[in-house]
Amino acid sequence: RIFAFGAGVSQFVSGVLVHGLEPYCRGNAINIGPLGNGSSAMRQALHCRPGDLVIACSLPHYSSDTIEVAETARARGADVLCITDRPTSPLSKHGHVTFYADAVRRLLPNSITSAVAVAEGIIAAVANRRSEGMDVHRVLDARTQRSVAAGKRMSDDT
């Protein structure tokens, strides 16, 4: 099982991860804190066990909920992969593996662009090793093509 969590703007990185990993993990990739809800994430983290993977993402201003989820999951035997901005991040010490993604911008709040790139890299690595996700993508693509064709027929009728 793969659980992903990020609060605040980091929730979008978790969403990208779950969306990209789910086809390659037989549906066993879930966002445990929809909309960055730390309470929901902790409920799931308390069910973690060895063999599970928790992916925690937190960028400045670091979320105490994300740090607590990572700490709890690790204490329960799950592997923890962290995505954060630097080794001094309070999330770093809770990861078995930690990826660093620069988040600094000069004028605006922190950027998730680098963290999304890391997430895409993780997805690509998994996709490269697990081909069953391609079957899921073929079914989804065929569904999309049918929807596009049906929409075109409807617009041709008007």
N, C-alpha and C positions, 0 to 999 in steps of 0.2 A: 504494500500500500504506500502511496505517496501522498503526503499532505503538504500543502503550501500555504503560507501565511505572510501577509505584510499589512501594516496599518498605514493610514494616511495615503500618501501618494505611492507608497510601496505596494499597496494592494493591487495596483495595475500591473506591476511586475509579476506578482503571484498569479494574476489572471492570465497573463500571457503564458506562463509556465504550464498551468493546468490545461489551458486550451491546446497547447502544443504537445504536451506529454500524453494526454488521455488516449489518443488513438494507439499509442505504442505500449500502453500499460493495461490493456484489457479493461479500460474504464475505471481503473483503480487509482486515478489521480484526482484529488479533490481540493478545492479551496476551502480550508477549514474556518475561515473567518470572513464570510461574505461581507463586502463593504467595510472591511477592516475592523470587524467586530471582535475585540479581544476576548470577551466572555465566551462567545461561541467557539473561538479557537482553543481556549483553555479546556473546554468540555471535551473536544476531540483529542487534545494533547494528553489528557489524562487516560485515554484509551490506547496510547501508543505502546508498542511492544518491540522486542528485538525483531529485526527484519523489515520494519517500517522505515521510511525515509521522510524526514521533515525538512522542507526547504523554507528557511526563514529569510525574509528580506527586510532590512531596515537601513534607511539613509537618514542623515541629519534632518531634523531633530529626532533622535532615535526614540522609537516607541518602546516604552517599558513593557507593554503587552507582548510585543514580538520577542523581546529578550526573555521574558518569563516563559513563553511558549517553547522557545528553543531549549531553555534550561530544563524545563519539565520533561520534554520529549527525550532529551539526552539521559536524564536521570532514570527514565523508564526503559531505557535500552534501545531506543530508536537511534538510527544514524541521523545526524543533523548536518545539512549543507546550508551554509549561510552566504548571503549576498549582501555586502555592505561596502562602505566607501574606503575604509582604511584599517590597518592593523590596530589602531587605537580605539576603534569602535567598540562599544560595550557588547556588541553581538559577537564579535570575532572569537572570543574565548569559548563560546558554546558550540562552535562548529567542529565536526570531525574534518570537514573540508570547508574552506572559506574562499570565495571569489571576491575580488575587490573591483569595484566599479566607481570611477570618479563621478562625483555628483555636484561639484562646485560650478556655480554660474556667478558672474560678476554682479548683475543687476537684479535678477529675478530669484525666486526660491530655487531650491535644489532641483537638479534635472535627473530624470530617470532614464535618459537615453542610453547611457553606458550600461546600466543595470538590465535594461531590456535587451541590449546586445549580448550580455552574458547569458540571459535566459534563453535567447535564440541559439546561442552556442551549445548550451546544455541540451536543448531540444534536438538540435542537429546531431549531436553525439549519440543520443539515445536512438534517434531514427536510423542512424548509420548501423547500429548494432541489432535493431529489432525490426524485421521486415513486415511483421503482421499488421502494422499500422497502415501500410500501403493499401491493404484490402479495405480498411475503414475509409481511407481517402477516396478510393475508387467508388464506393457506394455513395459517399457524400457528393462527389463530383457528378455522378449520374443523376442524383436527386436534384442538384442545382441545374443541370442541363435541362431536365424535364420542366422545372419551374420557369426557366428562361424561355423555353419553347412555348409553354402554355401562356406566358405573359405576352409573347410576341403574337400568338394566335389571337389573343383577346384584343390587342391593339390593332391588328389587321381587320378585325370585325367591326371596328368603330369608324 
